[in-house]
Amino acid sequence: RFFSILLSPSVSIGITERTMKHINAILPLALLLLCRAASGNASHHRQPLAAVLPTSVVKNLAKGSFLKCAADLTGGLPLEVWKSSVVLESIERRSNTKASSSRPPSSFDILQSIVRERGFLSLWSGLTPRMAEGLFSGSVLLAAKEQIHTLLSDYASPMLSKNAGLNLPPSIIGFLSGAGGGAAQALVMGPTSLIVTACVAASNSGDEDVSALKVVQRIIKERGVIGLYRGAPAVAARQATNWASRQGFTEFVRPRIPIEGIAGELLAGCVGGALSAWNTPFEVARIESQSQIVDGGVEKEGKSLVTTMCDIVNERGVGGLYVGLIPRACQACYQTLFLVC
């Protein structure tokens, strides 16, 4: 009953009446099966997490949380705020005819404006939801990525080599494991990325009376829980291609760098991270889609990922999909050094 209320047409947006009938028919049965499975597991397997999961998975869960939070706290979040501000500036100029007639500011001009007008600490806007995201997304990413990498390298690759005479190169294993980890990570990144975008947008507009809690309350009140997943397809596409590229390119470059040791690893991570910025269009589409709900856009039916990207190309050209490329490449390099190298 609780979930039915949250997903009712009067609360959520973008769900047709026919879809709601399917949800209301399936959801109670699914919840019943889930509760019975949980109660069965609780009665027969009252063991700590370390006893249920392999030690390597537990270590990767803890390590991923720590590394993701450390990356965001030390530089990842300021780069995210910088990147989002550049894209939001482009969106604002498009809707402002006077501003669009003047020379657009560069990424570095926007960074200087942020620090000069709002202070250096404003680069950490949305720190609370970002840390909450890091605790979960970092652990999910690293655990899923490493398990898939182990599965492919230790089992799939030898099996293919024995039965078909094919060897999976490290770069292909890296692409596949990175894509799997990124897709798993996207499950927890949809709402938090929306909240961070909301905090950045509010900061850009000069609204100081904003918090992550107020943003969540407003979105749920206006659009239901589904509203927190606005732009989720773009987030999923971004994360899957993000970590597929970062892991794959790093694995591809690593043996080709003449420098050995830590310096070689860092250089490989920087190259892999920079090359992964090719998927910037997914990130621009994500910010564009989420900024509509943040600004209280009139569109109740959220645009699809493809429609959003087509609109950007029609209005701003292909170059509009690569707004904020410089801060995004910097952010990709920084995160790759923490979670790949």
Salt bridges, closest charged atoms under 4 A:
ASP72 OD2 - LYS68 NZ 2.77
ASP72 OD2 - ARG130 NE 3.33
GLU80 OE1 - LYS83 NZ 2.76
GLU80 OE1 - ARG130 NH2 3.95
GLU80 OE2 - ARG286 NH2 3.21
ASP109 OD2 - ARG103 NH2 3.69
GLU133 OE2 - LYS68 NZ 3.33
GLU133 OE2 - ARG130 NH1 3.90
GLU146 OE2 - LYS145 NZ 3.26
ASP209 OD1 - LYS214 NZ 2.66
GLU222 OE1 - ARG218 NH1 3.38
GLU251 OE1 - ARG254 NH1 3.04
GLU265 OE1 - ARG254 NE 3.18
GLU283 OE2 - LYS83 NZ 2.53
GLU283 OE1 - ARG238 NH1 2.54
GLU283 OE2 - ARG286 NH2 2.54
GLU288 OE2 - ARG94 NH1 2.93
GLU288 OE1 - ARG316 NH2 2.90
GLU299 OE2 - LYS303 NZ 3.72
ASP311 OD2 - LYS303 NZ 2.77
GLU315 OE1 - ARG94 NH1 2.96
